[in-house]
Amino acid sequence: MPKMIVSIDEVVIKEVQLTKDRTTLGRRPYNDIVIDNLAVSGEHAVIHMSGAEVVLEDLNSTNGTYVNGKAIKKQALQNGDAIEVGKYKIKFVGDNAADNFDKTMVLTARPAAAAPAAPSAVLGTPDAATGPKAAIKVLSGAAAGREVPLTKVVTTIGKPAVAVAAITKRHHGFVVHHVEGGGNPTLNGTPITSEPLPLKNGDVIELAGTQMQFVQS
């Protein structure tokens, strides 16, 4: 099944399977692929799927839609095409094509059947076999007490289209920065911006109404 892999600054934000004849993309929340950024029009583009053919059409967006660096109005997509919408990059993966991105992983603890899940984390880069070891421990909500190891080079935490931050594993330690959405994410009460902030054992991240603690061994 074909899909679109949305990323910014090489951090994967979301992965969307194309299951409908018409899939919309834009800033407004009713779109099938929501990108909450002012550079993206409310109804930016639409993806038409007919059999094995997938066609991307720009909906007269303010900043345009680009495929492989060229502005397009309407174009059939090929496996591996790189789409640019504002600052976001979207990789088109054709039907049955293999790719190196991991699936979406939801950090979830369900002590009861009706308990809601914790914020999702989209893991977009290969495992990092070396370097420091750490985890994120959920402090609030139904998933409180859940601890998830940070085994990937980049882990994005939060809720897509609401608030997303990325934790990056480096040789000397871990850093966190804001990726998209509002939600006023903070690190020990200090706003998290697009500039990476170093993490240390015991730091508390608050994002989309959930508190998480960075734990490093």
NULOKOL-475265 format. One record per residue (C-alpha): x, y, z. Coordinates in Angstrom, 3 decimals, always signed. Layout:
<kebas>
@east = X, north = Y, up = Z .
...
</kebas>
This chain:
<kebas>
@east = +0.000, north = +0.000, up = +0.000 .
@east = +1.470, north = +3.408, up = -0.962 .
@east = +2.195, north = +5.894, up = +1.806 .
@east = +3.514, north = +9.363, up = +2.581 .
@east = +6.273, north = +9.885, up = +5.154 .
@east = +6.262, north = +13.443, up = +6.521 .
@east = +9.435, north = +14.894, up = +8.066 .
@east = +11.048, north = +18.175, up = +9.062 .
@east = +14.770, north = +18.672, up = +9.659 .
@east = +15.221, north = +14.934, up = +8.906 .
@east = +12.909, north = +14.013, up = +11.799 .
@east = +9.915, north = +11.884, up = +10.811 .
@east = +6.661, north = +13.385, up = +12.081 .
@east = +4.046, north = +11.041, up = +10.710 .
@east = +3.487, north = +8.220, up = +8.252 .
@east = +0.182, north = +8.087, up = +6.386 .
@east = -1.092, north = +5.113, up = +4.386 .
@east = -2.947, north = +6.102, up = +1.205 .
@east = -6.161, north = +4.116, up = +1.426 .
@east = -8.662, north = +6.472, up = -0.239 .
@east = -9.234, north = +7.650, up = -3.802 .
@east = -8.790, north = +11.233, up = -2.569 .
@east = -6.475, north = +12.238, up = +0.285 .
@east = -6.262, north = +15.907, up = +1.273 .
@east = -3.243, north = +17.702, up = +2.712 .
@east = -3.225, north = +21.059, up = +4.491 .
@east = -3.120, north = +23.079, up = +7.705 .
@east = -6.828, north = +22.753, up = +8.586 .
@east = -7.682, north = +19.925, up = +11.027 .
@east = -10.218, north = +18.306, up = +8.691 .
@east = -7.516, north = +17.309, up = +6.178 .
@east = -6.397, north = +13.681, up = +5.953 .
@east = -2.758, north = +14.791, up = +6.329 .
@east = -2.597, north = +17.745, up = +8.709 .
@east = +0.555, north = +19.899, up = +8.753 .
@east = +0.140, north = +22.615, up = +11.374 .
@east = +2.431, north = +25.286, up = +9.953 .
@east = +1.676, north = +28.783, up = +8.642 .
@east = +3.670, north = +28.095, up = +5.460 .
@east = +1.079, north = +25.444, up = +4.576 .
@east = -2.287, north = +26.538, up = +3.174 .
@east = -5.529, north = +25.458, up = +4.833 .
@east = -6.270, north = +23.234, up = +1.824 .
@east = -2.837, north = +22.894, up = +0.248 .
@east = -2.908, north = +19.837, up = -2.018 .
@east = -4.797, north = +16.654, up = -2.806 .
@east = -3.563, north = +13.174, up = -3.647 .
@east = -5.636, north = +11.202, up = -6.156 .
@east = -5.267, north = +7.430, up = -6.283 .
@east = -6.638, north = +5.351, up = -9.140 .
@east = -5.439, north = +1.777, up = -9.206 .
@east = -1.654, north = +1.830, up = -9.152 .
@east = -1.463, north = +5.496, up = -10.207 .
@east = -1.009, north = +8.203, up = -7.566 .
@east = -1.303, north = +11.844, up = -8.659 .
@east = -0.458, north = +14.904, up = -6.541 .
@east = -2.367, north = +18.128, up = -7.295 .
@east = -1.646, north = +21.564, up = -5.825 .
@east = -4.833, north = +23.411, up = -4.778 .
@east = -3.616, north = +26.916, up = -5.665 .
@east = -1.675, north = +27.037, up = -2.405 .
@east = +0.042, north = +30.244, up = -1.317 .
@east = +3.578, north = +28.831, up = -1.213 .
@east = +3.256, north = +26.097, up = -3.803 .
@east = +3.908, north = +22.360, up = -3.880 .
@east = +7.252, north = +20.992, up = -5.067 .
@east = +8.236, north = +17.532, up = -6.297 .
@east = +11.961, north = +16.795, up = -6.488 .
@east = +12.670, north = +20.528, up = -6.252 .
@east = +10.294, north = +21.640, up = -9.021 .
@east = +6.990, north = +23.485, up = -8.538 .
@east = +4.053, north = +21.432, up = -9.797 .
@east = +0.361, north = +21.909, up = -10.456 .
@east = -0.477, north = +18.257, up = -11.039 .
@east = +1.931, north = +15.354, up = -11.331 .
@east = +1.951, north = +11.574, up = -11.148 .
@east = +4.173, north = +10.331, up = -8.328 .
@east = +6.919, north = +7.741, up = -8.591 .
@east = +8.343, north = +5.696, up = -5.736 .
@east = +10.920, north = +7.755, up = -3.842 .
@east = +9.680, north = +11.178, up = -5.008 .
@east = +10.488, north = +13.980, up = -2.558 .
@east = +7.620, north = +16.420, up = -2.029 .
@east = +8.158, north = +19.779, up = -0.328 .
@east = +5.364, north = +21.697, up = +1.380 .
@east = +6.647, north = +24.729, up = +3.275 .
@east = +9.570, north = +23.528, up = +5.386 .
@east = +8.221, north = +19.981, up = +5.442 .
@east = +9.447, north = +17.140, up = +3.267 .
@east = +7.194, north = +14.251, up = +2.294 .
@east = +8.608, north = +11.041, up = +0.850 .
@east = +6.294, north = +9.076, up = -1.407 .
@east = +6.703, north = +5.329, up = -1.027 .
@east = +4.997, north = +3.348, up = -3.767 .
@east = +2.987, north = +0.179, up = -3.331 .
@east = +5.079, north = -2.758, up = -2.051 .
@east = +8.212, north = -0.586, up = -1.899 .
@east = +10.585, north = -1.156, up = +0.974 .
@east = +11.882, north = +1.745, up = +3.046 .
@east = +14.115, north = +2.237, up = +6.044 .
@east = +11.656, north = +4.017, up = +8.318 .
@east = +10.283, north = +2.336, up = +11.397 .
@east = +6.568, north = +2.119, up = +12.030 .
@east = +4.819, north = +4.457, up = +14.419 .
@east = +5.292, north = +3.376, up = +17.995 .
@east = +2.767, north = +4.404, up = +20.614 .
@east = +4.076, north = +4.755, up = +24.151 .
@east = +1.197, north = +3.188, up = +25.939 .
@east = +0.396, north = +1.670, up = +29.290 .
@east = -3.100, north = +0.341, up = +29.775 .
@east = -3.682, north = -0.637, up = +33.418 .
@east = -7.380, north = -0.843, up = +32.546 .
@east = -9.130, north = -1.566, up = +29.279 .
@east = -10.549, north = +1.948, up = +29.023 .
@east = -7.353, north = +3.783, up = +29.923 .
@east = -6.138, north = +6.188, up = +27.215 .
@east = -2.715, north = +5.894, up = +25.637 .
@east = +0.208, north = +8.152, up = +26.405 .
@east = +1.518, north = +10.501, up = +23.668 .
@east = +2.773, north = +8.788, up = +20.538 .
@east = +6.376, north = +8.667, up = +19.452 .
@east = +7.325, north = +8.331, up = +15.816 .
@east = +10.677, north = +6.653, up = +15.422 .
@east = +12.293, north = +7.664, up = +12.190 .
@east = +15.956, north = +6.647, up = +12.204 .
@east = +17.927, north = +3.428, up = +12.651 .
@east = +18.966, north = +2.022, up = +16.006 .
@east = +21.972, north = +3.556, up = +17.699 .
@east = +23.992, north = +0.662, up = +19.050 .
@east = +26.539, north = +2.836, up = +20.808 .
@east = +26.435, north = +5.866, up = +23.046 .
@east = +24.647, north = +6.684, up = +26.302 .
@east = +21.563, north = +4.783, up = +27.469 .
@east = +18.404, north = +6.560, up = +28.573 .
@east = +14.626, north = +6.333, up = +28.792 .
@east = +11.538, north = +8.487, up = +29.105 .
@east = +9.302, north = +7.851, up = +32.139 .
@east = +5.710, north = +9.076, up = +31.981 .
@east = +4.818, north = +10.967, up = +35.174 .
@east = +1.187, north = +11.997, up = +34.596 .
@east = -1.987, north = +10.609, up = +33.122 .
@east = -3.234, north = +7.029, up = +32.851 .
@east = +0.172, north = +5.882, up = +31.584 .
@east = +2.047, north = +7.243, up = +34.640 .
@east = +4.945, north = +4.967, up = +35.558 .
@east = +5.447, north = +3.684, up = +32.018 .
@east = +9.127, north = +3.788, up = +31.057 .
@east = +10.254, north = +3.550, up = +27.440 .
@east = +13.951, north = +3.170, up = +26.476 .
@east = +15.345, north = +5.704, up = +23.996 .
@east = +16.985, north = +3.194, up = +21.674 .
@east = +16.704, north = +5.201, up = +18.451 .
@east = +18.871, north = +8.028, up = +17.162 .
@east = +15.797, north = +10.278, up = +17.009 .
@east = +12.575, north = +9.834, up = +18.973 .
@east = +9.732, north = +12.302, up = +18.530 .
@east = +7.285, north = +12.600, up = +21.399 .
@east = +3.887, north = +14.221, up = +21.581 .
@east = +0.721, north = +14.308, up = +19.530 .
@east = +0.951, north = +15.062, up = +15.786 .
@east = -0.790, north = +18.339, up = +14.848 .
@east = -0.928, north = +19.277, up = +18.557 .
@east = +2.644, north = +19.414, up = +19.831 .
@east = +5.733, north = +17.404, up = +18.888 .
@east = +9.287, north = +17.519, up = +20.244 .
@east = +12.294, north = +15.441, up = +19.213 .
@east = +14.881, north = +13.800, up = +21.454 .
@east = +18.136, north = +13.146, up = +19.593 .
@east = +20.809, north = +10.731, up = +20.754 .
@east = +24.342, north = +12.043, up = +20.306 .
@east = +27.708, north = +10.597, up = +21.276 .
@east = +28.006, north = +12.909, up = +24.290 .
@east = +24.385, north = +12.682, up = +25.432 .
@east = +20.817, north = +13.600, up = +24.485 .
@east = +19.205, north = +16.857, up = +23.347 .
@east = +15.585, north = +17.927, up = +22.886 .
@east = +14.014, north = +20.508, up = +20.561 .
@east = +10.541, north = +21.607, up = +19.471 .
@east = +9.383, north = +20.284, up = +16.083 .
@east = +5.799, north = +21.383, up = +15.433 .
@east = +2.508, north = +22.516, up = +16.945 .
@east = +1.811, north = +24.667, up = +19.974 .
@east = +1.230, north = +23.221, up = +23.410 .
@east = +4.037, north = +25.281, up = +24.995 .
@east = +6.435, north = +22.355, up = +25.597 .
@east = +8.845, north = +22.964, up = +28.478 .
@east = +11.996, north = +21.485, up = +29.994 .
@east = +12.055, north = +22.010, up = +33.774 .
@east = +9.663, north = +24.924, up = +33.206 .
@east = +11.800, north = +26.528, up = +30.465 .
@east = +10.214, north = +26.733, up = +26.974 .
@east = +11.564, north = +24.223, up = +24.462 .
@east = +12.309, north = +25.959, up = +21.147 .
@east = +13.735, north = +24.802, up = +17.820 .
@east = +17.235, north = +25.143, up = +19.320 .
@east = +18.422, north = +21.836, up = +20.866 .
@east = +18.620, north = +21.797, up = +24.664 .
@east = +20.881, north = +19.284, up = +26.454 .
@east = +19.146, north = +16.734, up = +28.681 .
@east = +20.415, north = +15.475, up = +32.031 .
@east = +19.193, north = +12.761, up = +34.350 .
@east = +15.993, north = +13.747, up = +36.133 .
@east = +14.931, north = +16.512, up = +33.721 .
@east = +11.159, north = +16.898, up = +33.380 .
@east = +9.582, north = +17.525, up = +29.961 .
@east = +5.989, north = +18.718, up = +29.743 .
@east = +4.329, north = +18.321, up = +26.357 .
@east = +0.684, north = +18.325, up = +25.259 .
@east = -0.459, north = +18.193, up = +28.898 .
@east = +1.727, north = +15.203, up = +29.806 .
@east = +4.773, north = +15.238, up = +32.073 .
@east = +7.696, north = +12.948, up = +31.274 .
@east = +11.029, north = +12.491, up = +33.033 .
@east = +14.312, north = +11.904, up = +31.258 .
@east = +16.178, north = +9.066, up = +32.990 .
@east = +19.787, north = +8.314, up = +32.062 .
@east = +21.799, north = +5.393, up = +33.344 .
</kebas>
